[in-house]
């Protein structure tokens, strides 16, 4: 029976029970447990260092008013990294490979940045729709173009994240299927493709973390324009 490659993006079940909650709860085991010591272990130290480095990179260009979003942006990045990496575990799927979920994250956060700009600095925010020194005849079409560009920002956020994760997972699925097919007829080629598959898996881990960082970084840049 032939199955579709896109079946990997469906919620897996075991004895009729969805495994999504188990998959989402599994990464919580990596969080350090509360202790009386200043430093729990090496894992907690690495996590703290990574969070501080990401916070500095994200909030450096943002004004003091925008830095109130630090907790939201860092929490969003950790959540995206966790869900992006879920698809690389067995019996799980990637929630962020669904466009509906990515749009549900991108649209409210983008709209919040726009509303913050309209509330705090309405003149500057509206001025982004019309560059200074524009000829009179170009004002109406330029306003329409800039408005469309502004509205397309959340769509670009959601589609970018979905497309990168979907493409990587489909490529892994294709190569792994080819390895199983060639294992009996051409074992040397199958071993070579297995090495390629391992390298691609490492690349997919990097892509999962980078795409989460890019998603949050673009939101931080949108916030910078409106604060």
N, C-alpha and C positions, 0 to 999 in steps of 0.2 A: 504494500500500500504506500503510495507516494504522499508525502506530507509537505506542506509549504515551509519555506525557510522562515517565514514570518510567524510561525507558530511559537518561536522562542520568545516572542513579545507578549504571549498570552500568560495569564496568571497560572502557575503550576499548582496542581492539587495532589494530595496524598490521601487516599481513601475518601475522596470527596471533600477533604478539608483544604482550603487555600493555604499555601505556605507563605503568603506575603507577610503576615504579622511576625512569623518566626524569622523570616529573612531580615525584616526591619529591626527586630529586637536583638539579633545576633551581634551587630557592631557595638551595641552598648557594653558588651563584655570588655571592649578595649579601653573603656573609660576608667580612670584611676578611682579606686575606692577611697573614701575619706579616711584620713589618718592624722595622728597627732604630730607627725614629723613635718618639717618644712618641705622636704622633698621626699616623695613617696618612693619612686624608683626611677630607673633610666627612661622608661616609657613615658612617665608623667613629665619628666624634664624635657624630652624631645617634643612632646605635645605642646607644652607651655612655650618653648622656644619658637615652634612653628606658628603658633597663634600670635605671638608678639611680632614676629617678622611679617606675617600677613597683615596684621593691624597697621603697622607702620607703612607698608606699601599702599594699602587701600586709603588710609586717612591722611596721608601726607599732603595731597593737593587740596583737601577739603577744608573749608573754613570751620571756625569753632561751632557755628550753629549746625553744620552738617555732621559734625563728629558725634552728635547725639545718636546717630544711626549706627554707631559702631557695633552695638550688641546685635542689632537686627542683621547687619551685613555679615558679621562673623558667624552667627548662628545659621544663616542661609547658606554660607559657603560650606560649613561642616555638614549640613544636611544634604546638600547637593553632592559632595564628595562621597558621602556614605551611600546614597542611592545610586550614584553612577557606578560605584564599585560592586554593588549588589549583583549586577548581571554577570559578573565573572565568577560567582560562586555557583556550585551545583544546586539544582532544584530551586533556583530563584529566577527572577527576571528583573530588568532595569525599569523602575517606575518612571525615570526621567527620559526614557525612550518614547514615551507617549506625549504627543504634541499637546493634548488637552491639559495634561498636568503642568507642562512647562509654561503654557500660556496662562494658566491659573496662577502661577508664581510671577510671571513677567508683567502682566497687565496691571494688577493692583499696585505693585511696587513702582512701576514706571509712572502710573497715574498719581501716586502719592508724591513723587518728586516734582511733577508738574504743578500739583496743587500747592505744594510748599513754596515753589517759586512764585506762583500767582498771588499767594498771600503775603509773602515777605517782601518781594521786589517785583511788583506787577509790570512796571515800565521796562525793566531789564528783560524780564521773561518774554514779554510781547515783542521787545526789540529784536529778539533772535529770529523772528519771522521775517524781518525786513532789514537787510544790511544797510549801513549808513552810506549815503551817496548814490542810492539806486535811482536811475532815471524814472521819470514819472510814468512813461508808457510800460515799463517793466514791473511796476509795483503790483498790479493785480495778479499776473501769472506767477510772480515770484512768491507772493504770499501763499498762493495755492500750493506751489511746489514745496515750500518749506513746511506747510501744514501737513501735507502728505508724508514728507520725510519724518516729521515728528511723530505722526500716528503709526508709522511703520516700525518704529524703534522696538516696541514690545514684540511684534511679530518676528523681527530679526533675532531678538534674544531667544525666543522659543524655538524657532526653526533651526538656528545654529546649533543649539544644544541637542535637539532631536536628531538632526542629520549626522552630526559627528558620532554620536553613540550608536545610531542605527547602522551606519556604514561600517564601523569597526566590528560590531557584533556579527553582521552578515558576512563580512570577510572571514572572520574566525570560523563561522559555521561552514562556509564553502570549503575552506582549507581542511578542516577536520573531516568533512564528508569525503573529500578526495583522499585523505590519508587512509581512512577505513576501506575505501574502494580499491586502493592500490596496494594494500598491505599483503595480499596473497599473490598478486600478479607481478608487481614491481616493488619488492621490499626496500631496495636501495633508494628509490625515489620517495617512498613513503617515509623513510627515516629522515631524508633531507627535508621533506616538507614538514615533518614534525619539529625539526629545529627552527624552521621558518615560523611555525605556529607558536612556539615558545617565545621567540623574539617579538612576534606580533602581539602576544598576550602582554608582554612587558610594555610595549608601546601603547596598548589599550589602557593599561593602568595609568600611564602618564597622561594620556588624553583625557581620561575620566577626571583626574585632578585638575588638569589645566583648564578644561572647559568649565568646571565649577568656579575656578578663580576668574576666568574671563567673564562669565556671567555676572558675578558680583562686582568685578572691576568696572564693567560698563555701567552698571547701576550707580556705582560711586561717581563715575564721570557725569552721568545725567544729574546726580544730586549736586555735584560741584557747580554745574551751570545754573542751578536754581537757588543757591545759597550764597 
